[in-house]
Amino acid sequence: MKKYWTVVLITLAAAMSLIGCTGKVRYPTYYTLQLAPPLDPPAQEGIRASIAVREFRSPAYLRQGPIAYKASPEQIGFYDYHRWAEDPRESVTNVVTDRLRASGNFSQVKLYDGRLNVDYVLGGRLEDLEEIDYEGGVKVQVAISAQMMSVATGTTVWTNSVSEVGTVTQRDVPGVVSAMNAAMGRAIDKLLSPLPIRVPIKANEAAADAAGR
């Protein structure tokens, strides 16, 4: 029995020594997409159209949390200890909503809640948000598409898709995220820049305005 307990104590001591040699437990580092808030433009007269922004969609691998990278066009990898603090779809949806609200082109801009009590609904898809490690150097790629539907007619009145590539100058994950932020800002600006400056008001409202003059 004494020999048994001696073996147990030696085994426990060896295990504790191994844990000490492997160092502390490593915890993930979390990142967010940080984009500069848009400037509010002067108020525009005659703006009556309202719009709701539906949550953007994305491929499943962009919703899993870890920051993704591509070693080749066909191979996707993930950083084990570097993750998004917020679903990138939510980040993009909120930024697009803020940009539309600040544009002054709509009387109301809100997140889509399932109700069609607005004039237009805008939806989109985050196609790419990853580090690119092939074709020389380290880069990031961001791709977004969007479309706007008229609630009254059910038709698509506007659509656009953009892609941005950014160079990573700081060769670590924070540098990659910084490049993603810059590329995302450019992509969203390009995505929304062709949006009609003034969305036409509905025909009955136009007639009412004419009758009141």
MDAnalysis code that builds the backbone (N, CA, C; Angstrom):
import MDAnalysis as mda
import numpy as np

u = mda.Universe.empty(639, n_residues=213, atom_resindex=np.repeat(np.arange(213), 3), trajectory=True)
u.add_TopologyAttr("name", ["N", "CA", "C"] * 213)
u.add_TopologyAttr("resid", np.arange(1, 214))
u.add_TopologyAttr("resname", ["MET", "LYS", "LYS", "TYR", "TRP", "THR", "VAL", "VAL", "LEU", "ILE", "THR", "LEU", "ALA", "ALA", "ALA", "MET", "SER", "LEU", "ILE", "GLY", "CYS", "THR", "GLY", "LYS", "VAL", "ARG", "TYR", "PRO", "THR", "TYR", "TYR", "THR", "LEU", "GLN", "LEU", "ALA", "PRO", "PRO", "LEU", "ASP", "PRO", "PRO", "ALA", "GLN", "GLU", "GLY", "ILE", "ARG", "ALA", "SER", "ILE", "ALA", "VAL", "ARG", "GLU", "PHE", "ARG", "SER", "PRO", "ALA", "TYR", "LEU", "ARG", "GLN", "GLY", "PRO", "ILE", "ALA", "TYR", "LYS", "ALA", "SER", "PRO", "GLU", "GLN", "ILE", "GLY", "PHE", "TYR", "ASP", "TYR", "HIS", "ARG", "TRP", "ALA", "GLU", "ASP", "PRO", "ARG", "GLU", "SER", "VAL", "THR", "ASN", "VAL", "VAL", "THR", "ASP", "ARG", "LEU", "ARG", "ALA", "SER", "GLY", "ASN", "PHE", "SER", "GLN", "VAL", "LYS", "LEU", "TYR", "ASP", "GLY", "ARG", "LEU", "ASN", "VAL", "ASP", "TYR", "VAL", "LEU", "GLY", "GLY", "ARG", "LEU", "GLU", "ASP", "LEU", "GLU", "GLU", "ILE", "ASP", "TYR", "GLU", "GLY", "GLY", "VAL", "LYS", "VAL", "GLN", "VAL", "ALA", "ILE", "SER", "ALA", "GLN", "MET", "MET", "SER", "VAL", "ALA", "THR", "GLY", "THR", "THR", "VAL", "TRP", "THR", "ASN", "SER", "VAL", "SER", "GLU", "VAL", "GLY", "THR", "VAL", "THR", "GLN", "ARG", "ASP", "VAL", "PRO", "GLY", "VAL", "VAL", "SER", "ALA", "MET", "ASN", "ALA", "ALA", "MET", "GLY", "ARG", "ALA", "ILE", "ASP", "LYS", "LEU", "LEU", "SER", "PRO", "LEU", "PRO", "ILE", "ARG", "VAL", "PRO", "ILE", "LYS", "ALA", "ASN", "GLU", "ALA", "ALA", "ALA", "ASP", "ALA", "ALA", "GLY", "ARG"])
u.atoms.positions = np.array([
    [0.825, -1.204, 0.000],
    [0.000, 0.000, 0.000],
    [0.861, 1.256, 0.000],
    [1.932, 1.235, 0.800],
    [2.823, 2.391, 0.835],
    [3.433, 2.646, -0.528],
    [3.777, 1.560, -1.203],
    [4.361, 1.690, -2.541],
    [3.344, 2.294, -3.502],
    [2.054, 1.903, -3.344],
    [0.985, 2.420, -4.214],
    [0.863, 3.932, -4.085],
    [0.816, 4.427, -2.838],
    [0.673, 5.857, -2.626],
    [1.914, 6.621, -3.073],
    [3.055, 5.986, -2.982],
    [4.278, 6.635, -3.480],
    [4.200, 6.856, -4.984],
    [3.693, 5.835, -5.702],
    [3.540, 5.950, -7.160],
    [2.530, 7.039, -7.498],
    [1.422, 7.115, -6.744],
    [0.395, 8.126, -6.993],
    [0.962, 9.514, -6.798],
    [1.706, 9.736, -5.717],
    [2.284, 11.048, -5.441],
    [3.292, 11.447, -6.504],
    [4.104, 10.502, -6.959],
    [5.080, 10.793, -8.007],
    [4.376, 11.175, -9.299],
    [3.270, 10.470, -9.615],
    [2.509, 10.762, -10.831],
    [1.895, 12.154, -10.770],
    [1.301, 12.517, -9.602],
    [0.718, 13.845, -9.440],
    [1.768, 14.934, -9.539],
    [2.923, 14.687, -8.955],
    [3.999, 15.671, -9.020],
    [4.459, 15.880, -10.453],
    [4.550, 14.781, -11.203],
    [4.965, 14.898, -12.607],
    [3.939, 15.671, -13.413],
    [2.636, 15.417, -13.127],
    [1.582, 16.132, -13.847],
    [1.622, 17.618, -13.541],
    [1.799, 17.987, -12.269],
    [1.876, 19.393, -11.897],
    [3.082, 20.058, -12.533],
    [4.177, 19.333, -12.590],
    [5.382, 19.882, -13.229],
    [5.156, 20.134, -14.707],
    [4.419, 19.202, -15.363],
    [4.126, 19.355, -16.800],
    [3.254, 20.570, -17.035],
    [2.241, 20.772, -16.166],
    [1.368, 21.937, -16.305],
    [2.164, 23.219, -16.149],
    [3.088, 23.236, -15.207],
    [3.913, 24.422, -14.999],
    [4.806, 24.714, -16.183],
    [5.290, 23.665, -16.845],
    [6.182, 23.861, -18.000],
    [5.425, 24.374, -19.219],
    [4.150, 24.009, -19.339],
    [3.404, 24.428, -20.529],
    [2.961, 25.884, -20.453],
    [3.092, 26.519, -19.298],
    [2.755, 27.928, -19.178],
    [1.287, 28.147, -18.874],
    [0.876, 29.417, -18.924],
    [-0.492, 29.781, -18.593],
    [-1.460, 29.385, -19.707],
    [-2.721, 29.259, -19.319],
    [-3.766, 28.981, -20.307],
    [-3.906, 30.194, -21.218],
    [-3.997, 29.943, -22.522],
    [-4.103, 31.042, -23.481],
    [-5.570, 31.330, -23.771],
    [-5.939, 32.600, -23.677],
    [-7.309, 33.015, -23.927],
    [-7.383, 33.765, -25.260],
    [-8.531, 33.689, -25.930],
    [-8.667, 34.382, -27.216],
    [-8.592, 35.900, -27.078],
    [-8.144, 36.550, -28.142],
    [-8.181, 38.004, -28.257],
    [-9.331, 38.355, -29.191],
    [-10.128, 39.360, -28.797],
    [-11.311, 39.712, -29.569],
    [-11.119, 41.055, -30.267],
    [-11.704, 41.170, -31.464],
    [-11.568, 42.371, -32.292],
    [-12.941, 42.814, -32.780],
    [-13.041, 44.093, -33.114],
    [-14.270, 44.627, -33.688],
    [-13.954, 45.423, -34.947],
    [-14.944, 45.540, -35.809],
    [-14.828, 46.416, -36.966],
    [-15.138, 47.832, -36.504],
    [-14.155, 48.695, -36.553],
    [-14.305, 50.070, -36.088],
    [-14.218, 51.003, -37.285],
    [-15.364, 51.586, -37.654],
    [-15.402, 52.481, -38.805],
    [-15.791, 53.870, -38.339],
    [-15.197, 54.872, -38.953],
    [-15.473, 56.256, -38.557],
    [-16.943, 56.587, -38.777],
    [-17.592, 57.237, -37.817],
    [-19.003, 57.607, -37.996],
    [-19.150, 58.639, -39.095],
    [-20.244, 58.576, -39.851],
    [-20.444, 59.546, -40.940],
    [-20.820, 60.909, -40.392],
    [-20.523, 61.935, -41.170],
    [-20.908, 63.291, -40.808],
    [-22.344, 63.547, -41.248],
    [-23.118, 64.208, -40.409],
    [-24.495, 64.532, -40.761],
    [-24.521, 65.666, -41.782],
    [-25.161, 65.471, -42.927],
    [-25.235, 66.532, -43.947],
    [-26.335, 67.520, -43.595],
    [-26.400, 68.658, -44.289],
    [-27.515, 69.587, -44.075],
    [-28.837, 68.908, -44.410],
    [-29.883, 69.262, -43.693],
    [-31.204, 68.664, -43.934],
    [-31.692, 69.021, -45.335],
    [-32.266, 68.053, -46.030],
    [-32.796, 68.277, -47.368],
    [-34.316, 68.401, -47.304],
    [-34.862, 69.292, -48.116],
    [-36.312, 69.495, -48.143],
    [-36.967, 68.507, -49.108],
    [-38.203, 68.181, -48.833],
    [-38.966, 67.329, -49.740],
    [-38.636, 65.858, -49.649],
    [-37.929, 65.434, -48.588],
    [-37.588, 64.025, -48.445],
    [-38.687, 63.336, -47.648],
    [-39.388, 62.398, -48.281],
    [-40.492, 61.719, -47.617],
    [-40.322, 60.210, -47.570],
    [-39.430, 59.664, -48.352],
    [-39.282, 58.215, -48.425],
    [-38.612, 57.668, -47.168],
    [-39.088, 56.522, -46.695],
    [-38.508, 55.855, -45.538],
    [-37.927, 54.514, -45.964],
    [-36.969, 54.029, -45.186],
    [-36.289, 52.792, -45.560],
    [-35.922, 51.994, -44.317],
    [-35.992, 50.672, -44.430],
    [-35.564, 49.763, -43.368],
    [-34.424, 48.905, -43.899],
    [-33.444, 48.632, -43.053],
    [-32.271, 47.853, -43.449],
    [-32.371, 46.471, -42.823],
    [-32.444, 45.475, -43.667],
    [-32.504, 44.083, -43.210],
    [-31.082, 43.611, -42.855],
    [-30.962, 42.740, -41.852],
    [-29.630, 42.254, -41.481],
    [-28.943, 41.596, -42.673],
    [-27.697, 41.973, -42.896],
    [-26.935, 41.419, -44.007],
    [-26.694, 39.923, -43.782],
    [-26.647, 39.200, -44.873],
    [-26.324, 37.774, -44.825],
    [-24.823, 37.582, -45.082],
    [-24.343, 36.358, -44.937],
    [-22.934, 36.060, -45.211],
    [-22.756, 34.559, -45.323],
    [-21.628, 34.109, -45.892],
    [-21.321, 32.677, -45.843],
    [-21.196, 32.216, -44.389],
    [-21.468, 30.941, -44.153],
    [-21.476, 30.409, -42.786],
    [-20.128, 30.585, -42.091],
    [-19.018, 30.462, -42.832],
    [-17.709, 30.505, -42.168],
    [-17.389, 31.882, -41.595],
    [-18.039, 32.933, -42.099],
    [-17.805, 34.268, -41.550],
    [-18.618, 34.515, -40.282],
    [-19.523, 33.608, -39.959],
    [-20.360, 33.777, -38.768],
    [-19.873, 32.942, -37.591],
    [-18.782, 32.214, -37.749],
    [-18.338, 31.284, -36.719],
    [-17.518, 31.937, -35.616],
    [-17.046, 33.155, -35.840],
    [-16.298, 33.853, -34.798],
    [-14.822, 34.053, -35.081],
    [-14.046, 32.986, -35.367],
    [-12.621, 33.178, -35.627],
    [-12.371, 33.988, -36.896],
    [-11.330, 34.796, -36.890],
    [-10.933, 35.553, -38.076],
    [-10.383, 34.582, -39.111],
    [-10.836, 34.736, -40.341],
    [-10.512, 33.780, -41.393],
    [-9.353, 34.269, -42.259],
    [-8.634, 33.304, -42.829],
    [-7.595, 33.611, -43.811],
    [-7.625, 32.544, -44.892],
    [-7.142, 32.928, -46.060],
    [-7.091, 31.998, -47.191],
    [-5.638, 31.779, -47.609],
    [-5.175, 30.531, -47.525],
    [-3.836, 30.182, -47.992],
    [-3.831, 29.951, -49.503],
    [-5.010, 29.731, -50.072],
    [-5.198, 29.581, -51.516],
    [-6.653, 29.897, -51.805],
    [-7.012, 30.063, -53.083],
    [-8.419, 30.368, -53.386],
    [-9.392, 29.308, -52.875],
    [-8.918, 28.072, -52.712],
    [-9.800, 26.986, -52.294],
    [-9.695, 26.634, -50.817],
    [-8.704, 27.161, -50.107],
    [-8.445, 26.737, -48.726],
    [-8.695, 27.866, -47.742],
    [-9.583, 27.627, -46.779],
    [-9.912, 28.609, -45.746],
    [-9.422, 28.101, -44.399],
    [-8.683, 28.946, -43.674],
    [-8.222, 28.625, -42.332],
    [-8.728, 29.648, -41.334],
    [-8.553, 29.349, -40.058],
    [-9.038, 30.231, -39.005],
    [-7.973, 30.384, -37.921],
    [-7.879, 31.608, -37.375],
    [-6.997, 31.848, -36.242],
    [-7.666, 31.302, -34.977],
    [-6.942, 30.434, -34.256],
    [-7.521, 29.801, -33.080],
    [-7.801, 30.786, -31.948],
    [-6.955, 31.799, -31.800],
    [-7.046, 32.684, -30.640],
    [-7.324, 34.141, -31.015],
    [-7.829, 34.356, -32.214],
    [-8.177, 35.710, -32.657],
    [-9.577, 35.652, -33.254],
    [-10.520, 36.311, -32.587],
    [-11.921, 36.170, -32.937],
    [-12.611, 37.529, -33.030],
    [-13.750, 37.550, -33.732],
    [-14.585, 38.750, -33.774],
    [-15.416, 38.819, -32.504],
    [-15.456, 39.990, -31.891],
    [-16.277, 40.177, -30.695],
    [-17.751, 40.283, -31.062],
    [-18.037, 40.648, -32.298],
    [-19.403, 40.817, -32.775],
    [-19.523, 40.180, -34.146],
    [-20.655, 39.585, -34.413],
    [-20.911, 39.001, -35.724],
    [-20.681, 40.072, -36.794],
    [-19.778, 39.839, -37.757],
    [-19.517, 40.855, -38.790],
    [-20.767, 41.300, -39.534],
    [-21.758, 40.435, -39.647],
    [-23.006, 40.824, -40.319],
    [-23.685, 41.960, -39.561],
    [-23.667, 41.869, -38.240],
    [-24.283, 42.916, -37.429],
    [-23.521, 44.224, -37.566],
    [-22.190, 44.127, -37.588],
    [-21.371, 45.336, -37.744],
    [-21.675, 46.032, -39.061],
    [-21.707, 45.274, -40.149],
    [-21.959, 45.856, -41.473],
    [-23.364, 46.443, -41.544],
    [-24.346, 45.722, -41.003],
    [-25.727, 46.213, -41.016],
    [-25.836, 47.549, -40.288],
    [-25.205, 47.652, -39.137],
    [-25.282, 48.892, -38.353],
    [-24.583, 50.046, -39.067],
    [-23.443, 49.774, -39.687],
    [-22.713, 50.837, -40.383],
    [-23.509, 51.326, -41.592],
    [-24.069, 50.401, -42.358],
    [-24.878, 50.789, -43.518],
    [-26.077, 51.622, -43.063],
    [-26.715, 51.229, -41.975],
    [-27.853, 51.986, -41.446],
    [-27.435, 53.398, -41.053],
    [-26.289, 53.511, -40.385],
    [-25.792, 54.835, -39.986],
    [-25.475, 55.695, -41.205],
    [-24.888, 55.085, -42.226],
    [-24.553, 55.844, -43.441],
    [-25.819, 56.356, -44.128],
    [-26.844, 55.522, -44.224],
    [-28.090, 55.944, -44.857],
    [-28.770, 57.031, -44.050],
    [-28.743, 56.897, -42.734],
    [-29.366, 57.904, -41.875],
    [-28.660, 59.246, -42.015],
    [-27.341, 59.209, -42.115],
    [-26.566, 60.445, -42.210],
    [-26.610, 61.057, -43.603],
    [-27.051, 60.288, -44.604],
    [-27.069, 60.810, -45.973],
    [-28.091, 61.922, -46.163],
    [-29.150, 61.941, -45.354],
    [-30.200, 62.931, -45.525],
    [-31.141, 62.621, -46.663],
    [-31.012, 61.439, -47.262],
    [-31.842, 61.091, -48.414],
    [-33.173, 60.448, -48.026],
    [-33.368, 60.165, -46.736],
    [-34.585, 59.490, -46.303],
    [-35.157, 60.182, -45.073],
    [-36.479, 60.184, -44.986],
    [-37.127, 60.789, -43.821],
    [-36.974, 59.917, -42.591],
    [-36.852, 58.607, -42.785],
    [-36.672, 57.672, -41.680],
    [-35.804, 56.509, -42.137],
    [-34.852, 56.132, -41.298],
    [-33.994, 54.968, -41.555],
    [-33.987, 54.136, -40.279],
    [-34.356, 52.874, -40.399],
    [-34.398, 52.014, -39.222],
    [-33.994, 50.594, -39.599],
    [-33.722, 49.784, -38.584],
    [-33.449, 48.371, -38.809],
    [-34.758, 47.651, -39.106],
    [-34.723, 46.731, -40.013],
    [-35.927, 45.992, -40.419],
    [-36.418, 45.118, -39.270],
    [-37.692, 45.237, -38.920],
    [-38.274, 44.473, -37.816],
    [-39.372, 43.525, -38.282],
    [-39.435, 43.286, -39.587],
    [-40.447, 42.382, -40.128],
    [-41.694, 43.073, -40.612],
    [-41.852, 44.332, -40.250],
    [-43.042, 45.073, -40.674],
    [-42.723, 45.903, -41.917],
    [-43.659, 45.942, -42.846],
    [-43.459, 46.661, -44.102],
    [-44.141, 48.025, -44.050],
    [-43.882, 48.775, -42.992],
    [-44.467, 50.108, -42.842],
    [-43.484, 51.189, -43.286],
    [-42.696, 50.869, -44.292],
    [-41.741, 51.809, -44.882],
    [-41.907, 51.775, -46.391],
    [-41.239, 52.690, -47.078],
    [-41.322, 52.722, -48.540],
    [-40.360, 51.739, -49.208],
    [-39.195, 51.539, -48.576],
    [-38.169, 50.695, -49.179],
    [-37.525, 49.807, -48.114],
    [-37.042, 48.661, -48.566],
    [-36.270, 47.753, -47.708],
    [-34.945, 47.466, -48.421],
    [-33.855, 47.662, -47.695],
    [-32.533, 47.383, -48.246],
    [-31.953, 46.150, -47.567],
    [-31.481, 45.219, -48.352],
    [-30.831, 44.014, -47.839],
    [-29.525, 43.801, -48.563],
    [-28.682, 42.952, -48.018],
    [-27.400, 42.730, -48.673],
    [-26.696, 41.489, -48.154],
    [-25.482, 41.324, -48.611],
    [-24.694, 40.136, -48.259],
    [-23.225, 40.520, -48.137],
    [-22.623, 40.138, -47.036],
    [-21.173, 40.258, -46.862],
    [-20.539, 39.027, -47.499],
    [-19.930, 39.221, -48.653],
    [-19.418, 38.088, -49.430],
    [-18.045, 37.622, -48.942],
    [-17.169, 38.573, -48.619],
    [-15.795, 38.236, -48.217],
    [-15.337, 39.145, -47.096],
    [-14.604, 38.580, -46.136],
    [-13.935, 39.338, -45.084],
    [-12.840, 38.438, -44.531],
    [-11.685, 38.425, -45.218],
    [-10.632, 37.520, -44.804],
    [-9.259, 38.035, -45.216],
    [-8.273, 37.456, -44.589],
    [-6.863, 37.701, -44.940],
    [-6.511, 36.835, -46.144],
    [-5.754, 37.386, -47.063],
    [-5.335, 36.664, -48.270],
    [-3.821, 36.457, -48.213],
    [-3.398, 35.188, -48.224],
    [-1.977, 34.867, -48.057],
    [-1.349, 34.245, -49.302],
    [-1.916, 34.487, -50.457],
    [-1.339, 33.951, -51.686],
    [-1.191, 35.072, -52.706],
    [-0.548, 34.796, -53.812],
    [-0.281, 35.766, -54.875],
    [0.625, 36.892, -54.401],
    [1.515, 36.599, -53.466],
    [2.527, 37.565, -53.038],
    [2.044, 38.532, -51.977],
    [2.744, 38.583, -50.856],
    [2.390, 39.514, -49.789],
    [1.163, 39.070, -49.009],
    [0.847, 39.839, -47.987],
    [-0.348, 39.583, -47.175],
    [-1.347, 40.707, -47.425],
    [-2.555, 40.344, -47.786],
    [-3.598, 41.322, -48.105],
    [-4.883, 40.948, -47.366],
    [-5.855, 41.824, -47.454],
    [-7.204, 41.515, -46.972],
    [-8.180, 41.775, -48.104],
    [-9.285, 41.073, -48.071],
    [-10.317, 41.253, -49.101],
    [-11.675, 41.424, -48.438],
    [-12.406, 42.427, -48.910],
    [-13.769, 42.699, -48.447],
    [-14.658, 42.800, -49.681],
    [-15.773, 42.102, -49.664],
    [-16.734, 42.178, -50.773],
    [-18.143, 42.238, -50.191],
    [-18.947, 43.169, -50.707],
    [-20.320, 43.369, -50.222],
    [-21.240, 43.593, -51.418],
    [-22.456, 43.109, -51.307],
    [-23.489, 43.403, -52.308],
    [-24.755, 43.831, -51.575],
    [-25.603, 44.596, -52.261],
    [-26.850, 45.071, -51.650],
    [-27.870, 45.367, -52.724],
    [-29.137, 45.396, -52.316],
    [-30.227, 45.732, -53.221],
    [-31.340, 46.401, -52.425],
    [-32.089, 47.269, -53.096],
    [-33.180, 47.995, -52.451],
    [-34.484, 47.666, -53.156],
    [-35.502, 47.313, -52.374],
    [-36.792, 46.906, -52.914],
    [-37.861, 47.925, -52.548],
    [-38.725, 48.220, -53.498],
    [-39.894, 49.065, -53.239],
    [-40.974, 48.203, -52.597],
    [-41.437, 48.609, -51.425],
    [-42.491, 47.849, -50.753],
    [-43.795, 47.921, -51.545],
    [-44.086, 49.048, -52.158],
    [-45.339, 49.236, -52.881],
    [-45.451, 48.310, -54.086],
    [-44.354, 48.120, -54.808],
    [-44.398, 47.334, -56.047],
    [-43.750, 45.964, -55.927],
    [-42.913, 45.778, -54.892],
    [-42.203, 44.518, -54.744],
    [-41.058, 44.344, -55.717],
    [-40.681, 45.407, -56.407],
    [-39.604, 45.325, -57.398],
    [-38.301, 45.884, -56.835],
    [-37.206, 45.416, -57.383],
    [-35.889, 45.922, -57.004],
    [-35.610, 47.206, -57.767],
    [-35.363, 48.286, -57.049],
    [-35.167, 49.588, -57.691],
    [-33.696, 49.995, -57.725],
    [-32.844, 49.244, -57.033],
    [-31.420, 49.574, -57.021],
    [-30.636, 48.359, -56.553],
    [-29.471, 48.152, -57.136],
    [-28.585, 47.068, -56.719],
    [-27.144, 47.457, -56.993],
    [-26.222, 46.928, -56.197],
    [-24.803, 47.237, -56.385],
    [-23.966, 46.187, -55.661],
    [-22.754, 45.977, -56.130],
    [-21.813, 45.081, -55.460],
    [-20.409, 45.647, -55.636],
    [-19.586, 45.545, -54.597],
    [-18.233, 46.097, -54.628],
    [-17.270, 45.127, -53.962],
    [-16.000, 45.275, -54.308],
    [-14.943, 44.480, -53.692],
    [-13.730, 45.373, -53.478],
    [-13.121, 45.254, -52.310],
    [-11.941, 46.039, -51.970],
    [-10.832, 45.127, -51.469],
    [-9.605, 45.396, -51.910],
    [-8.422, 44.669, -51.436],
    [-7.496, 45.664, -50.762],
    [-6.986, 45.321, -49.583],
    [-6.084, 46.198, -48.852],
    [-4.788, 45.484, -48.519],
    [-3.702, 46.225, -48.509],
    [-2.391, 45.662, -48.175],
    [-2.155, 45.719, -46.675],
    [-1.612, 44.655, -46.125],
    [-1.300, 44.592, -44.700],
    [0.151, 45.013, -44.508],
    [0.372, 46.139, -43.855],
    [1.735, 46.633, -43.634],
    [2.307, 46.155, -42.307],
    [1.434, 45.937, -41.329],
    [1.865, 45.432, -40.027],
    [1.558, 43.948, -39.978],
    [2.593, 43.101, -40.014],
    [2.399, 41.665, -40.202],
    [2.032, 40.950, -38.895],
    [0.863, 41.269, -38.373],
    [0.296, 40.530, -37.254],
    [-1.211, 40.674, -37.336],
    [-1.940, 39.973, -36.458],
    [-3.398, 39.987, -36.546],
    [-3.986, 41.381, -36.319],
    [-3.512, 42.164, -35.334],
    [-4.030, 43.533, -35.230],
    [-3.830, 44.336, -36.513],
    [-2.697, 44.118, -37.192],
    [-2.476, 44.792, -38.465],
    [-3.443, 44.333, -39.531],
    [-3.775, 43.047, -39.532],
    [-4.758, 42.511, -40.474],
    [-6.131, 43.140, -40.229],
    [-6.540, 43.222, -38.958],
    [-7.843, 43.800, -38.618],
    [-7.892, 45.274, -38.995],
    [-6.789, 45.986, -38.770],
    [-6.731, 47.395, -39.154],
    [-6.928, 47.557, -40.659],
    [-6.284, 46.691, -41.449],
    [-6.453, 46.742, -42.903],
    [-7.880, 46.386, -43.307],
    [-8.504, 45.462, -42.575],
    [-9.894, 45.107, -42.844],
    [-10.818, 46.284, -42.571],
    [-10.559, 47.009, -41.495],
    [-11.368, 48.188, -41.179],
    [-11.303, 49.213, -42.307],
    [-10.088, 49.481, -42.788],
    [-9.915, 50.463, -43.856],
    [-10.618, 50.002, -45.135],
    [-10.434, 48.725, -45.482],
    [-11.056, 48.197, -46.698],
    [-12.574, 48.183, -46.575],
    [-13.080, 47.870, -45.386],
    [-14.529, 47.849, -45.180],
    [-15.119, 49.247, -45.330],
    [-14.448, 50.254, -44.768],
    [-14.922, 51.622, -44.916],
    [-15.007, 52.045, -46.370],
    [-13.971, 51.727, -47.149],
    [-13.990, 52.073, -48.582],
    [-15.096, 51.318, -49.309],
    [-15.265, 50.040, -48.959],
    [-16.262, 49.224, -49.646],
    [-17.682, 49.752, -49.398],
    [-17.993, 50.106, -48.159],
    [-19.339, 50.598, -47.849],
    [-19.585, 51.950, -48.508],
    [-18.571, 52.818, -48.524],
    [-18.722, 54.102, -49.205],
    [-19.024, 53.897, -50.690],
    [-18.304, 52.972, -51.334],
    [-18.534, 52.696, -52.748],
    [-19.888, 52.024, -52.969],
    [-20.261, 51.165, -52.045],
    [-21.524, 50.441, -52.182],
    [-22.705, 51.399, -52.226],
    [-22.686, 52.410, -51.358],
    [-23.834, 53.303, -51.228],
    [-23.743, 54.560, -52.084],
    [-22.574, 54.836, -52.660],
    [-22.417, 56.087, -53.412],
    [-23.317, 56.185, -54.638],
    [-23.651, 55.062, -55.336],
    [-24.567, 55.212, -56.480],
    [-26.029, 55.261, -56.063],
    [-26.341, 55.156, -54.756],
    [-27.721, 55.194, -54.316],
    [-28.357, 56.504, -54.776],
    [-29.588, 56.470, -55.293],
    [-30.215, 57.709, -55.768],
    [-30.167, 58.800, -54.710],
    [-29.777, 59.997, -55.132],
    [-29.687, 61.111, -54.188],
    [-31.048, 61.405, -53.583],
    [-32.068, 61.354, -54.420],
    [-33.427, 61.553, -53.932],
    [-34.299, 60.414, -54.449],
    [-34.727, 59.561, -53.533],
    [-35.630, 58.500, -53.942],
    [-36.987, 59.114, -54.253],
    [-37.601, 58.830, -55.418],
    [-38.875, 59.461, -55.776],
    [-39.939, 59.228, -54.715],
    [-40.708, 60.266, -54.408],
    [-41.815, 60.113, -53.468],
    [-42.956, 59.415, -54.186],
    [-43.848, 58.842, -53.419],
    [-44.929, 58.072, -54.017],
    [-45.871, 58.978, -54.808],
    [-46.539, 58.413, -55.807],
    [-47.363, 59.200, -56.730],
    [-48.493, 59.930, -56.001],
    [-49.136, 59.242, -55.040],
    [-50.254, 59.908, -54.352],
    [-49.770, 61.084, -53.514],
    [-48.578, 60.991, -52.954],
    [-48.035, 62.111, -52.197],
    [-47.693, 63.265, -53.123],
    [-47.152, 62.939, -54.308],
    [-46.830, 63.991, -55.280],
    [-48.095, 64.715, -55.719],
    [-49.179, 63.947, -55.941],
    [-50.450, 64.555, -56.348],
    [-51.008, 65.441, -55.261],
    [-50.879, 64.992, -53.999],
    [-51.370, 65.778, -52.883],
    [-50.591, 67.071, -52.772],
    [-49.278, 67.001, -52.985],
    [-48.452, 68.214, -52.937],
    [-48.890, 69.181, -54.023],
    [-49.147, 68.646, -55.238],
    [-49.533, 69.519, -56.357],
    [-50.883, 70.173, -56.096],
    [-51.821, 69.416, -55.483],
    [-53.141, 69.948, -55.225],
    [-53.089, 71.043, -54.148],
    [-52.115, 70.949, -53.247],
    [-52.030, 71.919, -52.175],
    [-51.358, 73.198, -52.582],
    [-50.746, 73.233, -53.751],
    [-50.045, 74.449, -54.181],
    [-51.043, 75.470, -54.739],
])
